[in-house]
Structure formats: C-alpha cells, structure tokens
Amino acid sequence: MSLKNKVAVITGATGGLGPIVMERFYNEGCRLAVTYLNETKLSELPQKLIEDHAKVITAKADVTHEDDVSLVFDKAIEKFSDISILCNIVGSYMDSKPFTDLTLEEWNTMMERNLTACFLTCREALRRMKDKNYGRIINITAQPGLYPEAGRGAYGVAKSGVAFLSRMLGKEFKRTGITVNALAPSIIKTPANESWGNPDEMKHWVTPEQLADYMVFLCQESSAGISGTIIEAFGGV
C-alpha cells in the first residue's frame, strides 16, 4: 500500500528522531503537519521539506497543552481536510536519580512531556480518525518503560504509561480500521547520545532510520492486524 497523499501529524519534528521520521514520511508521499518548539532547530530541518508549503505545514506547539494540540490538528484539517497518521515523537528524558531524591517538579515534568503529551495527541487524533476505515497511531515508549531499571523511576513510569495507553487503545479501537502501536527503543543513535556514548556500544544502538522504517511499516495496509502491540527495538542493548 502506498502512503501517497496520506496526512501525517508528526510531533517533535526538531528532536533527534523527528527530522529522520519527517523526511521518511515525506519521501513516502505523505502530506505533513509537524510540531516544533525551537525556532533555531526548525531552521535546521531539510529545506526541501520546510519550503514545500503545498505538502508540509509547521506548527509551534507545546503538546502538553490542550489548546496547542487542538490548534495543530485544526491546522492540519484546514490545510489537508484529513488526518490519517499520528507519529508521537515528543518526549523527555532525565538522567538516573535515586527515587528518594526525585522532586515533584521532576516527576511532573516526566509525566507531562511523555504521558500527558501522548494522551492529548492520541485523543485529538482519534476524534478526527473516528468513523473512517483507516488510521494509524505510533507512540514512543522506551526500554525502561517495559523493564524497570533502578534510578529511572519517573521516566520509566511515564513511558510505562505510554505503553499501557497504546495497548488499551489498540483494544478500544479494534475492528475500526484504526491501529495504535508503540515502539520501545533502547538507546537511539542520535548526535546528542553519541556525544557521551562508548564507540563499541554505539554500533549496537538502534538508529533513527530503523525506527522510521518501523513506523512506515506499521502504517501499511498489510500491518492492519497489528494493534495494541509494543515493538521492542533494543538493537544490541
């Protein structure tokens, strides 16, 4: 199945994973509505995408805010009259920290930027996809969200919530033509992570290109039977 002219909302387009996913879906023929927060990073995206105003719209949005999320989807509908795909890439990570040292602010930040953002964007997408015969949502959880790690309390619980939400929505929307799945990477081979990584270990990390491939696969008609599933993309970690 071709994804040509499908409308994909991609959150977090300017992060370590977002630009790769954005370009991959663009090359598949999708029309894109992408979110960002940082103007400088937006200017660093491939110019062929940013300048293709017929196929790409950008929206400055904090997807932890309900009004911002609604605005993004309103802009996509206004421009393209449809939404078929949601790639939820926005998220936030924090370094390992003993549970007893966690602050309420750190806990809330992890919940808002990972779980709340996922809730708001999934809810808005599903409202727009409902009663259609095709819809695809791909969320990003993480290895610590599936297998608890010491020191990853707030981050792990938030990402565990993303996994649970994805599984639950897969069941709630079964037999509708809408699928909801999540990818669970270990360490993603982004420039930011490479700055501290061990060269021997980095060659085993999952790449943004691999994750983009998995997302495109989950959007195919041949993947309609996969929903409410968490795909472990741990690489060699």
VMD Tcl script that draws the C-alpha trace (Angstrom):
set ca {
  {0.00 0.00 0.00}
  {1.27 3.46 -0.91}
  {1.19 6.22 1.70}
  {0.98 8.85 -1.04}
  {-1.23 11.76 0.00}
  {-1.88 10.32 3.46}
  {-1.80 13.11 6.07}
  {0.64 12.51 8.91}
  {0.91 14.58 12.06}
  {4.42 14.28 13.48}
  {5.10 15.75 16.91}
  {8.61 16.73 17.93}
  {9.92 17.21 14.41}
  {13.08 19.01 15.51}
  {14.36 16.44 18.03}
  {16.95 13.74 17.47}
  {14.47 11.36 15.82}
  {11.92 13.77 14.33}
  {13.78 15.03 11.24}
  {14.52 11.49 10.05}
  {10.90 10.40 10.50}
  {9.64 13.57 8.87}
  {11.83 13.10 5.78}
  {10.99 9.41 5.50}
  {7.22 10.03 5.50}
  {7.67 12.93 3.09}
  {9.57 10.66 0.71}
  {6.73 8.13 1.01}
  {4.43 10.79 -0.44}
  {2.69 11.90 2.76}
  {1.48 15.39 3.45}
  {2.80 16.53 6.81}
  {1.77 18.64 9.78}
  {4.71 18.82 12.17}
  {5.19 20.41 15.56}
  {8.21 22.19 16.98}
  {9.15 24.45 19.87}
  {12.57 25.80 18.94}
  {12.78 28.22 16.01}
  {16.52 27.68 15.56}
  {16.13 23.92 15.27}
  {13.27 24.37 12.84}
  {15.61 26.24 10.50}
  {17.97 23.25 10.59}
  {15.42 20.88 9.06}
  {15.89 19.92 5.38}
  {14.92 22.98 3.37}
  {13.16 20.95 0.68}
  {10.62 19.97 3.34}
  {10.18 23.34 5.01}
  {9.80 25.13 1.68}
  {7.24 22.71 0.26}
  {4.23 24.61 1.55}
  {1.86 22.50 -0.54}
  {2.77 19.34 1.37}
  {4.20 20.50 4.71}
  {2.89 22.77 7.43}
  {4.71 23.54 10.68}
  {3.08 24.47 13.95}
  {4.81 25.85 17.01}
  {3.12 23.94 19.81}
  {3.64 22.67 23.33}
  {1.81 19.37 23.11}
  {1.44 19.19 26.88}
  {-1.14 21.99 26.46}
  {-4.62 21.04 25.32}
  {-5.23 24.21 23.32}
  {-1.95 23.87 21.43}
  {-2.76 20.29 20.48}
  {-6.21 21.23 19.21}
  {-4.68 24.03 17.13}
  {-2.22 21.66 15.44}
  {-4.98 19.28 14.36}
  {-7.24 22.16 13.32}
  {-4.45 23.49 11.06}
  {-3.93 20.05 9.53}
  {-7.64 19.65 8.78}
  {-7.89 23.19 7.41}
  {-4.93 22.61 5.07}
  {-5.39 18.97 4.07}
  {-9.01 18.12 5.04}
  {-7.91 14.85 6.65}
  {-5.63 13.16 9.19}
  {-4.58 9.56 8.67}
  {-1.42 9.07 10.73}
  {-0.02 10.28 14.04}
  {3.65 9.74 14.89}
  {4.09 10.75 18.53}
  {7.78 11.52 18.89}
  {7.68 14.24 21.55}
  {9.10 13.05 24.83}
  {11.62 13.90 27.51}
  {14.38 12.01 29.31}
  {16.15 12.54 32.60}
  {19.36 11.09 33.96}
  {19.35 8.33 36.52}
  {18.44 9.54 40.01}
  {17.57 7.75 43.26}
  {13.84 7.61 43.81}
  {14.08 9.30 47.20}
  {15.88 12.27 45.62}
  {13.24 12.90 42.94}
  {11.47 16.23 43.19}
  {7.78 16.69 42.48}
  {8.73 19.03 39.65}
  {10.88 16.33 38.02}
  {8.12 13.76 38.42}
  {5.50 16.07 36.91}
  {7.79 17.03 34.04}
  {8.30 13.40 33.05}
  {4.57 12.70 33.22}
  {3.62 15.81 31.24}
  {6.20 15.55 28.46}
  {5.81 11.82 27.96}
  {2.41 10.58 29.09}
  {0.21 13.69 29.07}
  {1.50 14.73 25.65}
  {0.73 11.25 24.34}
  {-2.76 11.30 25.85}
  {-3.67 14.68 24.37}
  {-2.37 13.97 20.87}
  {-3.85 10.46 20.71}
  {-7.21 11.73 21.90}
  {-7.28 14.51 19.33}
  {-6.16 12.21 16.51}
  {-8.73 9.55 17.36}
  {-11.51 12.13 17.40}
  {-10.54 13.04 13.83}
  {-9.99 9.44 12.64}
  {-13.14 8.00 14.18}
  {-15.69 6.57 11.74}
  {-13.09 6.27 8.97}
  {-11.75 2.96 7.73}
  {-8.07 3.80 8.15}
  {-5.98 5.36 10.91}
  {-2.51 4.76 12.31}
  {-1.02 5.94 15.59}
  {2.56 5.16 16.59}
  {3.77 6.19 20.02}
  {7.26 6.03 21.52}
  {7.75 4.25 24.82}
  {11.19 3.03 26.00}
  {13.08 0.06 27.33}
  {12.83 1.28 30.97}
  {9.07 1.61 30.48}
  {8.84 -2.14 29.91}
  {11.64 -3.44 32.11}
  {12.17 -1.37 35.28}
  {15.64 -0.02 35.94}
  {16.95 1.36 39.21}
  {17.16 5.14 39.14}
  {14.68 5.50 36.28}
  {11.60 5.99 38.44}
  {9.82 8.98 36.92}
  {10.93 8.36 33.34}
  {10.18 4.64 33.50}
  {6.72 5.11 34.99}
  {5.83 7.76 32.38}
  {6.98 5.56 29.50}
  {5.22 2.57 31.04}
  {2.07 4.67 30.90}
  {2.62 5.29 27.19}
  {2.92 1.53 26.63}
  {-0.26 0.84 28.62}
  {-2.16 3.58 26.80}
  {-1.11 2.17 23.43}
  {-2.21 -1.35 24.37}
  {-5.52 -0.10 25.75}
  {-6.30 2.00 22.68}
  {-5.49 -0.95 20.44}
  {-8.26 -2.86 22.18}
  {-10.69 0.02 22.34}
  {-10.43 0.70 18.61}
  {-10.20 -2.85 17.31}
  {-12.32 -3.60 14.22}
  {-12.45 0.09 13.33}
  {-9.58 0.23 10.81}
  {-7.55 2.27 13.31}
  {-4.42 0.75 14.83}
  {-2.41 2.02 17.79}
  {1.05 0.69 18.49}
  {4.24 1.81 20.21}
  {7.95 1.43 19.58}
  {10.19 0.83 22.57}
  {13.77 1.84 21.72}
  {16.74 1.31 23.99}
  {19.35 3.98 23.21}
  {18.76 5.80 19.92}
  {21.85 6.66 17.92}
  {21.35 10.42 17.78}
  {24.12 13.07 17.79}
  {23.20 14.02 21.36}
  {23.60 10.45 22.58}
  {26.74 9.86 20.53}
  {28.38 12.76 22.39}
  {28.62 10.62 25.52}
  {28.40 7.09 24.14}
  {31.07 4.40 24.04}
  {32.08 3.73 20.40}
  {31.98 -0.04 20.93}
  {28.45 0.17 22.31}
  {27.11 2.74 19.86}
  {27.33 0.34 16.94}
  {24.66 -1.74 18.67}
  {22.25 1.15 19.28}
  {19.03 1.42 17.28}
  {19.18 4.13 14.61}
  {16.58 6.80 13.78}
  {16.44 5.36 10.26}
  {15.46 1.94 11.62}
  {12.73 3.45 13.77}
  {11.41 5.43 10.80}
  {11.28 2.19 8.80}
  {9.25 0.52 11.55}
  {6.82 3.44 11.61}
  {6.26 3.28 7.86}
  {5.75 -0.48 8.13}
  {3.07 -0.02 10.80}
  {1.22 2.39 8.51}
  {0.86 -0.13 5.68}
  {-2.41 -1.88 4.99}
  {-0.57 -5.18 5.41}
  {0.03 -4.21 9.06}
  {-3.67 -3.74 9.83}
  {-3.61 -6.85 12.01}
  {-1.01 -5.35 14.36}
  {-2.56 -3.17 17.04}
  {-2.09 -2.66 20.75}
  {1.44 -4.01 20.32}
  {4.72 -2.79 21.76}
  {7.64 -3.43 19.41}
  {10.91 -3.79 21.29}
  {13.56 -2.01 19.24}
  {16.51 -2.58 21.54}
  {19.16 -3.19 18.90}
  {22.03 -4.98 20.64}
  {21.49 -3.29 24.00}
}
mol new
graphics top color blue
foreach p $ca { graphics top sphere $p radius 0.5 }
foreach p [lrange $ca 0 end-1] q [lrange $ca 1 end] { graphics top cylinder $p $q radius 0.2 }
display resetview
